[in-house]
Amino acid sequence: MNAVADSAAPLTFDQATAAVTSPGQRFETATLDLDGRPTTVFVNAPNSLRDWWATARARPDETYLVYEDERWTFADVMACVDGLAHALVHDLGVGKGDRVAIGMRNYPEWICGIAAITSVGGISVSLNSWWTEDEMDFALRDSGTTVLLADIERVERAAATMADVGIEALVVRAADRSLPAGARHFDEVVDRTQPMPDVDVLPDDDATILYTSGTTGRPKGAVSTHRAVVQALMGFSCRGAVERLRNPPVPDDVVDPLCFILVVPLFHVTGCVPVMMSTFAGGVKLVIMYKWDPERALELIERERVTNLVGVPTMSWDLLESPDFDRRDTSSLRSVGGGGAPAPPELVKRVESSFAKGRPSIGYGMTETNAYGPQNTGDDYVSHPRSTGRGTPILELKVIGTDGSELGTGELGEICFKGPHLIRGYWNRPDATAETIVDGWLRSGDLGRIDEDGFVYVEDRAKDMILRGGENIYCAEVEAILYEHPEVYEAAVFGVPHDRLGEEVAVAVNLREGASLDADGLRSFVAEHLAGFKVPTLVRFHDTQLPRNASGKILKRDLRDALAD
């Protein structure tokens, strides 16, 4: 390392960043022309996700996945990846640019699926496993999916669409179940002795489509290239190197090998990119939970010596409030946090004081940034508990006013991102792409400010969205369904505070004259069309028209305040 790193004095953030990104270092940066714009990139990044996955071949005998009673070595995983990739190309006819969807809970085969798809130039389409039949139908048709990798629950929801569109499916962990037409058992098709097909995958080829809820009532498919995902992954690794340089291990401190626990869905960008993909190439053991349960999580943290937990803030609360917390050994934990929702300062304090070595952490990213954005951890987070932290060199940040002009230090406006890690746009949605990405800058829809030290503070959301336990719920999507009910005259959906989930879904409804709809009936109607987490928890009926401003817009803030009262 350079002379700065050898100094006895603690390094500043800027000094450590300069050291790890200097010429000759793993995270060396340079300026590259991308789409006609000079962009800072990591020069040593792999060319594609195919190359990213291939790094696992260097450690065949090491354990990668722990799922229930199963232990998969990297060799086990890559045998599955190679066999599936061979089947996709030679049996199912998948070529470069073809869309292959994954719809299942967090099984090891989910990971093998995305690695195989992207290794042969296919585009991996992540399906939310909570989606209803209607929501899955939309995404499968919108993406033009030709092959579906699924578990039995999801393939049954997709059966009608498969038959209508002609989608073939491979179904995991369903050996004793009969399958719908067009579906075959995964293990009957995937031969794990077959080699990986030889396909030339380029940095600017499309790699993934992750659906994110849209303000127009239907999700949008966020499309990332191989370059975008890999640059984001390098960004996370770079930030880790910066923190290790700033906070070197204490002499004689027993440090457990890195081990992550997967507590968020793989169809979420957080679970997929910074957790799963990072551990894959880093040779880090990944412990997969069947479903979130704080007592089970504490058991696994103790048994597997987990060092890193990345989830939504509610999960940290759940661990701290668990009756098993004091009975379990959590001394291996080094980092406790994640993102997906704001963390109250009180939680930061509790994490800092409750774990033997675990420090609080948070990240601010989006599906559209491959989850990469400002990060805050350790001493910085304790001293700046309301900030989501600072970025690393490939990430440019600015705050703009309502007229699009850049604002000064500390001024409140819309936060914008720029860098090689951004999506290239939305699938088949040039209008939405042009609205979100302007001159290379991605408009987050979040209101915030940046202080003189580069710390980012997210103050509010410009978009009409609810964050419930890390799940994004766009009010317009729920309202669109409510307005389909014949007895609903008008409806306004909004979020209200919830101690554990952050926010819950509330709705104010004005029914048509003579209507008899009650709250349970309303919830049942929504549940027929949308996933359960989008169904309103709180329902308030109004006898008169909902309050509006002079331009006719419903005053949701007034409704929210009235409900709180």
N, C-alpha and C positions, 0 to 999 in steps of 0.2 A: 504494500500500500504506500501511498505517498507520504511526504513529511507531515502533512496535516494529521494523518491518522496515527502517526507515531507520537504526537504531542501528548504530554501527561494530562493536560487540561481536558475536561469533557468537551466533546465536539458539539458545535451548534448544529441545528438541522441543516442549514445551508452548507456548512463545511462537510458534513457526512455525505450529503447528496453529491457534492462536487467530487468527493473522493471515490465513491462507488461508480460514478458515471464518467470518470476521466478516461483518456485514451489507454487502451490495453486492458481495461477492466471488463468484467462480464457484462456490465450494464452501460457500456460506452454508448453515447448518443451521437447522432449526426442529423443534419437536415436533409430531408428527401422531398422531392417534388411529388406530391400526391394530388391528382385532379387539378393540377395547375397551381397548387398552393404549397409553399414551403412548410414542411411539417417535421417536427422533432420526433425521431424514432430511435428505438434500440437497434443498433447495427448487428448485434449478435443473435437476434431473435431467429428461431427456426422459420423456414419459408412457409410452412403450413402445419395444420393440426396433424396431418399424416406423420410428419417428422416429429411433432411433439409427442404423440403416442409411442412412437418407435423407441424413444429413450428408455422405456420400461424394459426393453429386451436386455439391457445391460445388467439387470439385477433379477434374474429369473427365480431364484430360490427364496427371495425375501417375501414376507407376508404383506399383501396390499390390502385386501378387503376382509373385514370381519363382519359377518351378517348372521345373527342368531348363533347357531352352532356350526356355521360354515366358516372356513378360512381359505381364502383364495390367494395363492402366490401370484407374483407378476407373470410367471409362466402360465399359470392357469388362465389368467385374464387374457393374455395375448393369444393363447390357443383358441379361446372363444371368439376373440376379435377377428383373428385370421379366418377361422371357419365360417363365421357369419359374413365377413366381407366376401369370401369366395362364393357363398350361397347367394348373396345379393346380386353379384355380377353374373354368375354362370347359371343360376337356377331361376332367379327372379328378374333378370334382365335390367338391373339398375345401372344407369350410365351417369356420366358427369352432368350435374345440374338437376337430376331427378330428385323428387322429394320423398323422403322416407320418414314417416312419423313414428314417434315413440309415445305410447300411452300406457303407463303402468306405475305402480308405487315404486318406492326406492329399492328395487332389486339389483343385485349385481349385474344382471343382464341389461339393465338400463345403461350402465356405463359401457358395457361391451357394445351395445347398440350404437351409441353416438360415436365411439371410436371407430367402429367398422364403417359406418355410413360416411363419415368425413374422410376416412382413409382412402376411399375409392371415388372421391369426388362428388358423392351425393350430398344433398342438403338435408340436415337433420331438423325435423319439425317437432318441437316439444309440445305435447298436449297436457293441459292441466288435468290431473287425475281426479279432480273434484267436479269437472264439468258434467253437465247433463247430456243426454242424447242429442238435444238440439244444439248445444254449444259445440260438441264434438263434430256434429254434422257440418256446421259452418266452417270450422277450421280445416277439416279434411277436404272439403270442396274448394275453399278459398285458396289453400296452398297447392292444390292439384296433386295431392298425395297419391302415389301408386302402390306403396307397400307400407303396411302398418306392423310395428312390433308392439305387442300388447300383452297384458295379463288377461285373465278370463273376464274380470269385471268390465274392463274397458272394451274388449272385443265384442262383448254382448251389447254394449251401448252403441257400438259402431256398426253392428251387423246390417242394419237397413241401408246405411250409407254405402257400405262395402258392396252390397248386392246391386245397388242402383248405379254406382260409379264404376265398379269393377276393380276394387282394391283387394289385393292379396294380403294375407296376414300371417305372421308367425307368432304363436302364442306360447308364453313362458309359464312354467310351473302349473300346468293343467293336464298332466298325464292321464288322470282318471276322469276327465271331463269330455263330453261331446262338444264339438266346435261348430260354429255357424258355417255356412257355405263360403268357400274362398279362404278359409283359415286352416292352417296346419300346425302341428306341434313343433315348437322350436327345436327340440333335441332330435326330432326325426329328420330335420332338414339340414341342420348345422353339423358338419363333420369337422371336428376340432383337430384333425390331422392335416387338413388342407392348408396350402400356403396363402399368404396375402397376395391378391392380384396386383400386377404391376400397372399402376395408374399414375399419370403425371398430374399432380395437384399443385396449382399455382397460388401465390399469395392473394391475388385479387379474385379468385374463384369464391362464389358464395359457399358458406359453410353451415350456417344455422339460421333457423327461423324460430324465434320465441314470441309467443303471442302476449300482447299487453293490452289491457282493457282500453277502449277508446271512448272519447267523449261523445261520439255520434251513436253510441249504443251497441256497436259491434267491435270485437277485438281487432287490433292491427298486428300484422306479422312483422316483427322487427328483424331485418335481414343483416347478418354480419358476414363479412369475408373472413377467410383464414387469417389474413394479416391483422384484422381488427381484434379477433379473439386472442391471437398469440401476443400482440403488443399489450393488451390488457393483462394477460398472464405475466408477462415480463414486468409490467408495472407493479403488480402485487409483490413479486419476488424482489424487485428493486427496493420497494418500501421496507420489506423485511430486512434487507441488507443494511439499509440506512439505520434502522432501529438497533440492529445488532452492533453496529459500529459506535453508535451513541451510548449504548448500554451494554458493554461487554460483560461476559459471565463473571460473577464474583468468584475469586479463588476458593477452591475446595467445595464449591457449591455442586451438589449432585444434580445433574440435569438429565431428565428423562429424554429419550429419543422422541422427536416430533411425532405426534399422533393426533389426528383430527377426529372429531365425532360429527357425523352428518345428521343434523336434526331438522333440516329444512328440505323441502322437496327438490329433487333434481330438475324438475321442469321450471323451477325458479332460477333466474340468472345467478343468484348468490350460491345456491347449492351446486349448480353446474360448473361455473367458471372459477371463482376464487377458492372454493372448497375442493370439489372433485378433481377438476383439471389440474389445479396447482399441486395437489398431493400426488397425482398420477405421475407427472414428470419429475417431481421432487423425490420420489421414492419414499413417500411418507405413508404410514399405515392409516387407513380410513375405516372407522367403525360406523356401521350403518344401523340406524334404529328402524324397527318395523313401523313404529309410529311414536309420536312424542309422548313421553311419560316421564315426569321428573324423577320418580323413584328408580325407574329402569335406567335413566340416563346417569344418575349418581352411581348405580351399581356398575355400569359399564366404564364410567370414568375411573373408578377404583380398580376394577379388574384389568383394564387394558392400559392403564397409566396414560390416560388422555391428557394432552398438553394444551389443545386449542379447541374452544367451543365457539362456533360462529352461528348465531341464530338471531331471532328478533328479540327485543328487550323483554318481552313477556316470558321468554324461556329462562332468562337470568333470574327474573322475579320468582318463577316457579321453583327453580333450584333452591334459592335462598329461603323460600317459604316452606319447602318440603320438610315433613317431620323426620325424614331420613338424613337431612343435611349434616347434622352434627355427628351422626353415626357412621358416615362414609368418609373415606380418605380421599380428599380432593387436592392433596399436596402436589400432585403432578401438574395441575393446571397452571399454565403460564399466561394465557390470554382468554378473557371471558367477555364476549360481546357479540358484535355483528352489525346489523343494520336493518333496513326495511321499515323502520319507524323511529321517531325521535325517542331518545332515552332520557327520562327525567333525571336531573342532577342528583336526586336522592339515590337513584339506582347506582350511579357512578360511585358515590360514596360507599354504598353498601358492598359493592363488588370489591372495592379497594380494601375495605376493612375486614371482609369475611373470609377471604381465601388466603392461605398461607403464602403463596407465591403468585397467584393469579392476579393480573392487572386488567383494568377495564379497557375496552376498545370499542370503536365504532367506525363504520365506513359509510360514505354517502355516494352511492352509485345508482344507476338505473339500468333497466333492460337495454336501453339505447346506448349505454356506455360500457356494456359488458360488465357491469357492476363496478367498474374501476372509476374512482374519483378520490376526493380528499379522504384521508384517514386520520384518526386520532387515537392515541394509545398512551398508556403509562402515565408518566409525570405530566406530559402535555395535556392529557385528558383530565387529570385531576385538577390541574390549574385552569383549564378552559373547558369545564364540564358541559357548557351549552354549545360548544363548537364541534363540528364534524371533522375538523382538522385541516391538514394541508396536503397538496398533491406532490408529485414528482415530475421531472422535467418534460415528459411527453404530454403532460396535461396542462392545457392553458385554460384559465378561468377568467371570466369577467362578469360584471353585473350591469344590466342595461335598464334604461327607463322605458316608459310607455311609448316613447317615440323611437326606440331602438338605439339611442345613443348610449355610449359607455359612461357609467357613473364613476364617481371618485371613491376613494377609500372610505369605508364605513357607511356609504349611502345605500339605502334599501332599494332593491330592484329585482328583476328576474335574473336568476343565475344561468349562465351559459357555459357550455363545455366545448373544447376543441382539442383534437388529437387523432392519432391513427387508430385509436381503439373504438371509435364511434361506429354505429351501424351505418351501412351505406344508404338505408332508407327503409320504407315500409313496403311489403310485398303487394304489388298491384295497386299501390296507393300513392301516385305521384303528387296528388293534392296534399295529403297529410305529410308527405316527405318535405315538400316545399315549405309548408307551414312550420315544420319543426326544425329543419336544418337550413339555416340562412347564411350564405357565404362561408360555409364550412363550420359555422358555429351551431351547436345543438341547443335549442331553447328548452330548458328543463321544465318550465311551468312552475318552478318553485321560487318564492320570494326570499331574498336573503341579502347578506352583506359580507364583505371581505375586509378584515382589519389590516392594520399596517404591517403585521407580521405574516400575513398570508393565511390566517385562520378563517375558515368559512363558517358562517352562521346561517342556518336555514330557519327563517322566521315564520313562514306561512306558505300555503300552496296557492298559486294563481289558478291552477286547474281545479275544476269541481270534482274532487276526489276524496274518498274516505280511505284511511289506512287502518284496517282492522287486523291486529295480530300479524302484521307484515304483509297482508293481502291487499292489493290495490282494488278498490271498488269505485267505479265511476258512476256518479249519481244518474247521469243520463241513461246509462244502460238499464238500471233498475226502473227508472221512470218510464222508459220506452215499453217495458213489459206491463207496468201498472196501467198505462193508458190503453192497453189492449183489452182490459177488463171492461165489459159493457156497462158496469155500474159505477165506474170511476169517472168523475167529471174532471178533476184536476188533482195532481199529486206533486209533492216536492220531497225529494230524498236528500238527506244531509247526515253528517256525522255528529255524534254527541260523545263526550268524554266517557271512557270506561277505564277503571283502575288497572285491569290486567291487560286488556286487548288494545289499549290506546284509544280506540274509538269503536263505537258500534253503530249499526245502521238504523236510522230513524226515518219515519215518513209521516208527513202531514197530508191528509186526504180529504177532499171534498167530494161527496158522492152525489150522483144524480138523484133527482126527486123521486121518492118512492123506493129507493134502493134499500136492500136488507143485508148487504155485505158486512160481515164483522171482521175483527182482526185475524182470527184463525183462518177464515176463508180467504182473506187477502194474502196471508203468508203462504197458504197452500197453493194459490194460483201462481205466485212468484216462484215457488219451489218447483213447479212443473217445468219451468223454462230456464231457471238459473241455478247455479251451484248454491249449496246451503249457506255458505258464508256471506252471500249477497242478499239473503232474505232479511227484510227488516225485523229487528228485534222489538223496537218501540213503534207503535202505531197510534197516531192521534187523529181522530175524526173531527172535522170542522163542519158546522152547519151552514156557514156562509163561504163566500169566495175567499181564497187564501190571500193574505195581505200582499200588496204589490206597490212598486214605486211608480213614479210619474210615467216612466216608459213602458209600464206593464209587466216588468220583471218581478217574479215572486221574491219576496224578501225572506230568504232562507235564514239570515242571521236573526231576524225577529222571531221566526218560528223556533229556531234552536234555543234562543234565550227564554222563550215562553215555556218550552218543554222542560228546560232546566229548572225553571221556577216551580 
